[in-house]
Amino acid sequence: MFWLKSFKGGIHPKYHKELTNFKPIEEAEYPSKVVIPLLQHTGALCEPLVKPGDYVKVGQKIGDSNKYISAPVHASISGTVKAVEPRLCFTGAMVNSVEIESDSKKEILDGISPPKGDVISAIKEAGIVGMGGAAFPTHVKLSLPKDKKIDALIINGAECEPYLTCDHRTMLEDAYLIVYGIETAKKVLSVSNIFFGIESNKKDAIKFFRERIPGIKLVKLETKYPQGGERQLIKAVLGREVPSGGLPYEVGAVVLNVGTCAQIAKTMKTGMPVVDRVVTVTGKYLKEPKNLRVRIGTSFTELINQCGGVTKGEIKKVIAGGPMMGFAVPSLDVPVVKGTSGILVMTEEEAKVPDPESCVRCGKCVDICPQYLMPNFLGDYAENGKFDKAQKYGALDCIECGACSYVCASKRHLVQLIKLAKTEIAKK
């Protein structure tokens, strides 16, 4: 029997998943060149291990760091290194990157084979990060402090962000990899309680896994945003609340995305590091929205062209990720990185942003905040440079889900203001 579980707060936006949720994953065209940023993860920037003129093969490590919280990056195609220099990334930052020109041979690095020995070391060397978008290094997440014990591993199959369906399709098409990845993580963490959370709008995935994963507790979640947030998922599945400033292991849990589990399995079965990922390329006026398996470093332009471009108007805005938590990219030449779950194409009609007005104190943002914050006050404090007060009112606990901006009757840019406050607080 299944209970519909959830958390307090949240919203129900229009999801638009029908554009791609029944479309199988396709292999994207092999790129003629890739630009691979040396920072695709939470943590330290990698140092380049190659120089212009070097020949590289698929799976070859091209960047690494000696810092604990980091993740190496690898060549996704074979060919010649043309440049190692700062390039524009989806966030608008200039990030040191490696440009590789393809030789079309698709040569794989000699010696790539299933890893032996320590699993966590293999995960680290493969550059595996959270594939749901956060891109936190997975080896760090699985390396618990010695004084911490967990009793629950939660698999995140919620995919609550509108438009995105890459996780949904991965659950249907790569289920055996997900299960293998779950079993691997289970052994590493020495945990027996496995929970698999899937939103109720993915009935086919729920049915599919219910029939195939004995021993794993399938949790049917309410379709609500941000159900896939780590803290919200833990609350929905276990009824536990991660404390302010705390981490999931402090309440006995670790959360892994389904895409991360699939990548763990690929690495353990073949030895191949992260060289590609599934990306939902979508938009109401995109000619042929698709779920594509894409080589890391492929430009957004190439993928949009492979989907036929737009059928109405001109492209006005493109978002890396989904409309709630994604970034409006500064150029279509930015590359796909490990955390790129979606590319959302919008026309001028869709991309209009209304001018903000004064807060009317309706309290909607407070009612729906999944972190129990008061976004109205946080926005005021940020707007007026009162960052100490913003910190006192919990700005650092904001998960930047954007739900407050979505419901705001005055169309205030609340999440942007809170991000500003967090940035200023971090400078102290």
N, C-alpha and C positions, 0 to 999 in steps of 0.2 A: 504494500500500500504506500502511496506517495502523498506527502503533504506539501502544499504550496508555501514555500518559506520566503521571507524577505527581511527587510530592515526598516527602521523608522525614517520617514522622509522620502525624498526621491521624486522623480517626475515621469510622465509618460509622453515623450515626444513622438512625432511621426517618425516611423522607423525606416521606411523606404527600402527594406531588405529584399522586397520582391524583385528588385532589379537584377539581383545576382544569386539569391539563395538556392535556386534550382540549377545553377550553371556549374558544371564540373570544372575542376581545376585544369587549366591548360598550360602547357609549357610556353613561356614567352619566347620570342625570337632571340637567338643568340646575339648578344650585342657586339658591335664592331669595336667598341671601346667601353671601358668602365672607369669611373672615378671613385676610389674607395677611401672614405675619410678614415683617419687614424683615431678618431674618437666617435664611436657608435654606441656608447654605453654610459651608464652612470659610473663615474670614477675618473681615473687618471688617463691622460692622453698617451697613446702609444708612440714610441720612437720608431722611425722607419728602419727597416732591415734591408731595404733595396735602394738602388740609385738609378737614375736615368741610364738607359742602355742595357740594363739587366734583362735577361729572359726569365720569365716566371711560368710556372705551371699551376693548374687548378689545384687548390688545397695548400699551396705553399704559403708559409707564414711570411707576411710582408711588414708587419708591425707588432711590437710588443712593449710591455712595461714591466718594471720590477716592483711596481706598487701592487699591494694586495687587492685593492678594489679597482680592477681594470679587466680588460679582456683582449686577447690578441686578435688581429684581423688577418685575413687570408685572401689570396688571389682567387677571384671567382671565375676567371677565364685564363687561358694561356696566351702568352704574347710578350711584347716588349714594353718595359717601363718607359714611358715618354716624359714623365715629369713627377717630381715630388715637391709639392708646393701648396700653400694655402689655397683652398677653393671654397666657394660658397656652399653652405649646407642648408638643409630645409629650415633650420631655426633662424637663418639670416646671419649666422656667425661664419667667419672665415676659419676653416679647420684644415690643418695640414693633411694632405691627401696624396694618394698614389694613383696616377693615371696610367692605365695599361691599354695598349693598342692590341687588338686580337689578331692572332695569326690563323684563326678559324680551325685550328687542329684539335682543340679541346683536350690537350694533353694533360693527363693527371699526374701529379707529383709521384715519383717512384717511392715505393715503400709505404704508401698509405694502406693500412690494414686495420682490422679490429684491434682496439687497444687491449693491452694486458696489464694487470696490476691495479693500481689505485684508480677507482672510478672518478673521484673528485678531480684528480690531476688530469685525467683524460678530458673531463668536461671543461676544465680551465684551458687546456691546450687547444681545444676545439673552438674556443671563443664563444661558447654558448652563453646567451643572456636571455632575459625575459622577452619572449617573442610577442607578448601581448601589447607591447608598446613602451613599457617602462624601461626595458633594456638594462635591468640590474644584473650584474654578473651572477650566473647560476651557481658557480662553485662557492661563492661567498654565502649565498642563501642556504646551501646545503651543509655548510661548515658551521655547525652550531657551537657556541661557547661551551666549554666543558661543564659549566655549572647549570646549563639549561637542558631541559628534557622536553620533548614534545610527545603528544599522544594522538595527533591528528595530522594527516596530509590531505590537503584540499586541492582538488583539480578544478581549475577555473575554465568552465565551458560556457560561461554566461554570454559573453560577447554582446554587451548591452549597448554599445555605441551604435547610433543610427547608421545605416548604409552598409556597414561592414559585415561580410559573411565569410571571410577567409578561415576563421576558426570553425564555423559551422561546416564548411566543406571539408576541412581537415578531419573533423570528427567522423564524417561519413565515408571519406575516401582513404584515410590513413589511420583507421581505428587500431589496427594491429600494432602500428608504431607507437601510438599513444599508450596502449596497454603495456607494451614493452618498456617504454619510458617510465611509466608509473611503477612498474615492478623494480626497475633499477633504482629509482628514488626511494622506494620503500625500503630496500636493503641498505642503502646508504644511511638513511635516517633511523633505521631499526624501529620502525613504527608499524603497528598492525591495523590501525583504524584509517581507512582510506575513504574519503568522501568525494563524490564527483558531482559538482553543481552545474546544472544546465537550465537555462531559462525555458519557461513553458511554451514559448513560441517556436521552439525547435523540436517539434513532436517526433519527427523522423529520427533525429539524433537520440532522443530519450528512448524511443522504442529500440533502436539499434543497440545501444549500450546496455539497456536493461536485459537484453537477451544474451549478451556476450561477456559480461564482466562479473561473474560470481565472486563474492567476497569483497566487492567494492560497493559501498552504500551510495546509491544514486539519489541525489537530492533535486527534486523539481522546484525550481525557483520562480517566483513571480516575475513576469516580464516588466521590468522597471529599471530606470536609469538612476544612479550608477550601480546596478546590481553586481557588476564585475569588479568594482573597486575592492581591493584586498581586504580592507577593514570591514566593508559592508558585507562581503561574502562570508567572512569569519562570523560576523554577527548573525547572519541569516542561517548559516549551517550549524554553528556550534552554540549560538546564543551568548558568545563571549565578546567583550569589548576590549580592543587594544588600547592601552592607556595613552594619554597625551604624550607625544614624544617617544612612544614605545614602538617595539617591533612585534610582528606576529608570534615569534617564538616565546615572547613573554607571557602569552596566554596559551602556550602549548601547541602552536600550529605553524605549519609551513604551507604556503600556497604556490602552486605551479600552474602556469597556463598550458592549455592543450598543445599549442604549437611548440612550446618549450619541451614538453614531454616527447613529442614526435622527433624533435631535433636530437635530444639525448639518445633516443633509440637509433637514429641514423648513424650517429657517431659511434655508438657502441657496437653496432652491427658491421659498419664499413670502415670506420676510422676517419671518415670525411668530416672536416670542420664545417662551420657555417659559411656556405658559399652562395646560398640562395634562400628564398623564403616565399610564402604565398602572400600575394597582395591583391586586395579587392580594388579594381579600377572602376569607378562608378560615377554616376551623375544622371539626373533626370533627362538631360538633353545630350548625353553621350550616346553616340550611334549604337555601339554594342558593348555595354558594360560586361566585364569579365572578372573571373578569379584567375590570376596568373601566377605561375611559379617563376620567379624573377631572380636573375643573377644580381647579387649585391653589387652596387655601383652603377646599375643601369639608370639612365636619365628618365625623369618623369615624361619628357617630351616623347621619347621612343614608345613608352607604354600607352600614352594617350593616343598616339598615332595608330598603334596596333589595335586600338578599340574604335577606330574610325573617326575620331574627332567629334565635335558637337554638331547636332542637326538643326539647332536654332540659335541665332545670335552668335556672339563671340565669347571666347573664354575670358571671364573677368577675374575669377579667383580660383585657385587650386589649393586644396588643403591636404597636407600630409597627415594621414590618420582620419579620424571622423570629425563631424561638425561640432561636437561638444568639447573635445579635448585636443583636437588637432591644431596644427600650425598652418597659417596661410603662407605659402612659400613665396619667396621674393623673386624666384625665377623658375621656369620650367626645366632649366638645365641642371637642377639639383639632383643628386643621385638617391636611389633607394638604399636604405641602410637596414641594419638588422631589426630595428624597431618600426619599420614602415609597414603598418598593417593595411593601410588604404591610401588611395589617391582619389580624392573627391573633386570632380570638375564642376564648376558653377558658372552660369552665365550672369550677365549684369542684372537681369531680373531677379535672380536668386540671391545675389551677393550684396544687395542693398542693405546698409546698416542704418537704422533710424537714429536720429539725433537724440541723445539722452536728455531727460528733463529732471526736475527736482524730485527727490524722494517724497512719496505721498504717505509714507509710514503705514503701508497696508499690511506689512508683516509676512507677505507670501514667502519671501526669501528665507525668513527664519523658520517657517513651518516646514519647508521642504529640504533644508540643509541636512545632508546625511551625516555631517560631523557635529551637529547640534550647535553651530556657531550663529552669530548674528551678522550676516553679510552687510546689512544696511549700515551698521555702525562701523564695520571694518572699512567699507567703502568711503565713508565720511572721513575717517581718520587718515586713510591713505591720501585722499584728495587734499587734505589740509596739512600734510606733512607730519602728522602726529603718529609716527611709527612706533614709539614706545607704547602708546595706548593700544595700537593695533596688535602689538605683541601680547600685551596683557589680556586682550580679548580673544586670543587664540589664533591669530593669523597663521602661525606656523603649522597649525593642525588642518588647515584648508587643503583638500586634495585636488583643488583646481578643476573640479568636474564641470563647472559652468552652469549647474542647475539654477543657481541664483540669478544669473544674467538671463536665463531662458524665461523665467517666470516674472521678471521685474516689469511691473506695469509702467514704469517710467523709462524703461529701456536703458537703464544705467549699465555701464560697463563694469559690473561689480567684480567679476573674476579677474579682469585685467588690473583693476585697482588693488585687489588683494595680492596679486602677483608682484605688483610694484612694491607693496609693503614688505612682502617676504624678501624681496631682493635687497631692499634697504636695511632690513633687520640683519640679513646675512653679512652685510658690509661692516657691521660693528666689530 
